[in-house]
Amino acid sequence: MQSEKIEKIVDLAATLASKADDIDQVLVIYRLKEGVKDEEDATHGSLDNDLELRDSLWLVKAFEFWLQASALGLLKAKDDDK
């Protein structure tokens, strides 16, 4: 099971890398496993490509809107594009 989680993270990173020419801003939000702490003794954190705070906030709010719209059924499924 651990190797499956690692494989999914590696696949995600590879997908991101393959689209790097088209991507302007990246924000990765993560939570560490229970009992694991980072150097700052935090249980969660983020990685980005040198975003300013306002850009990070914009990405978070856009993602939050996407989640809410999806939960309400307001987004077309990818198959509906045709």
WOQUI-V489135 format. One record per backbone hydrogen bond with DSSP energy under -1.0 kcal/mol. CO is the residue of the C=O (numbers start at 1). NH is the residue of the N-H. If there is no record, write none. Layout:
CO&NH + CO&NH
This chain:
1&5 + 2&6 + 3&7 + 4&8 + 5&9 + 6&10 + 7&11 + 8&12 + 9&13 + 10&14 + 11&15 + 12&16 + 13&17 + 14&18 + 17&20 + 19&22 + 26&49 + 28&47 + 30&45 + 33&36 + 38&41 + 42&38 + 43&32 + 45&30 + 47&28 + 52&56 + 53&57 + 54&58 + 55&59 + 56&60 + 57&61 + 58&62 + 59&63 + 60&64 + 61&65 + 62&66 + 63&67 + 64&68 + 65&69 + 66&70 + 67&71 + 68&72 + 69&74 + 70&73 + 77&80 + 78&81
